[in-house]
Structures are given as C-alpha cells and as structure tokens.
Amino acid sequence: MSSFTTSSRGPCNRFRGSMASSLILLLLTLIFLSSIPQKSDGQFEDWCIADEQTPDEELQKALDWACGNGADCSKIQINKPCYLPNTVKDHASYAFNSYYQKLKHKGASCYFNSAAIITALDPSHNSCKFEFLR
C-alpha cells in the first residue's frame, strides 16, 4: 500500500516559486524603466558629448566648427562656469551639446565627423549645466 505525502518540493510549489520570481523580475524591470527620464513625446532625453576615443586634434577641429556655426561657447571661456576642467574633450562636449540642442529641431545631428556620441546621462557637473531642449 502506498501512502500519499505532500512535499514542499512538489510541482505546484515549484511553479509558485518560479512565478513569484518572474513577478519580482517584472516589477524590478518596470521600476527601472519608469526611472529613466523621458520627454513628453515619449522619447528619451539626450545630450551630445565628445566621444572619448576621438583624438584631441579631431575634437579641437570639431569644437572650432561648432563654436563658429551656432554653438554658444561663451560658458567654456576662462572664468566661466564650464571652463573647468580645461580639456579639449570637456570643452568639445559642451560645444557639441550646445549646437545639437539649439539646432536639432532644424535637423542638426550629433555627428561632428564621428567625434561625438549621444548619451542619456546628463553630463552637467558642478556649476556647468548642459542644456537640454525638448
């Protein structure tokens, strides 16, 4: 005669444990996705910054072009909020973003001869605020 015993490791309990794990994972995913800043039209906020892999000479050329073609480069001048750190990469990032934000609604891109990339992380630091325009 066989006896019937219940086990905490039976198929029903394994299913419940698996389902609970799936629900927790889904909840964590939803929390993460809801924490990503979004524009009102459903697109992500983005900033245009210098690509760290681009040599300084190329960044300088692209920086000069951006400053001469619509970027507001006044804040990367000596004693201004975005002058420090005084590196080509940091100054180029500010100029690229200024150009991109001001002119993206007219079709401008964040390309700068492959010297720039888009980021979803706000590059602002200390008193240097990178603008974001919707």
N, C-alpha and C positions, 0 to 999 in steps of 0.2 A: 504494500500500500504506500502510495506516495503522499507526502504532505505538502501543502501549499504554504509557502512563506513569502512575505514581501521583502524586498530588498531596496535599500536606498539607491542602489545602482541599477535599478530596472530601467527599461526603455522609456517609460513615461518621465521619470525623474531626469534622465539624460536629456530628453527633449526639452524639458522645462529649463534646465541649466543652459542649454545651448540657446534657447530663445531669449532667456534673460541676458546672456552675454551679447546677443545680437541687438537687443533693445538698448543696452547700455552704449554699445558702439555707435548705434544710430543717433542716440541722444548727444553723445560727445561730438559727433560729426556736425550735427545741427547747431550746437553751441559754438563750435569753431567757425562755421560758415557765417553765422549771424554776427560774429565779432569782426569780420572783415568790412572795412568802410566801403560804402557804395555811394555812387552818385544817385541822384533822384531818378535818372532814366534807367537804372539797373546796371550801369556799367561801373567798373571799379575805378577808384581814384588812382591816378598815376602821375608820376613825376619823371622827368627826363634827366638822367645823370651821365657823367662820363663813364665810359667802360674802363675798368681798372687795367685791362690788358692792352689798352692803346698807349703807345709810346708818347712821352711828353711833347715831342716835336709835333706830332699829328694833333694832339689835343690843343696845343697853342695855336696852330693854324685854324682849327675849327672854332676855338674860343674867339680869335680875332674876327672871324667871319660872322659869328653870332652877334658879337657886340656891334659890328658895323651894319647889321641887317635886321635890327628890330629888338634885340635883347636889351633889357635895362641892366647895364653893367656898373651902374653908379655904386651899388652896395658892395662891390668887390674891390673898391679903391681903398687906399691907405686910410686908416682910422674910421672905416665904415663897418657896419655890423657883420658883413660876410667876408671881410679881408682875411681874417684868420680862420683856419690855418692857411697860410700863404703858400699854397701849392697850385701848380697848373691844374691838377685833377680837381681840386675843390673849386677853384675859380671857374673852370670849364663846366663843372656840374651846375653851378649857379646860373651861368650864362645860358647853357643849353636849356635848362628848365624855364628860364625867363622867356626865351624865344619861343619854345614849344607851347607854353601856357598862353602867351599873348596871341599866337598865330595858329594854333591847332584848329580853331573854328573856321579858319580860311584854308585848311588843308595842309598845314605845315606838319612835318613828321619829326620824330626824334631819331634822326639818322646821323647827320653830321659826318658823312663819309665813313660810316661804320665806327665812329668814335664814341657813340652814345648808346645807352640802353634805357628801357622803361623799367621803373620799379614801382611796386605798390607800397613800399615803405617810405614814409615821409623823411626826406634827407635833412630836414631842418635840424639845427643844433645851436645851443646857447641862444644868443640874440639874433642869429641868422635864420630867418624864416623863408623857406622856399614857398613861393606862391602856388596855389592850386586854383584854377578857374574851371568852373563847370562848363 
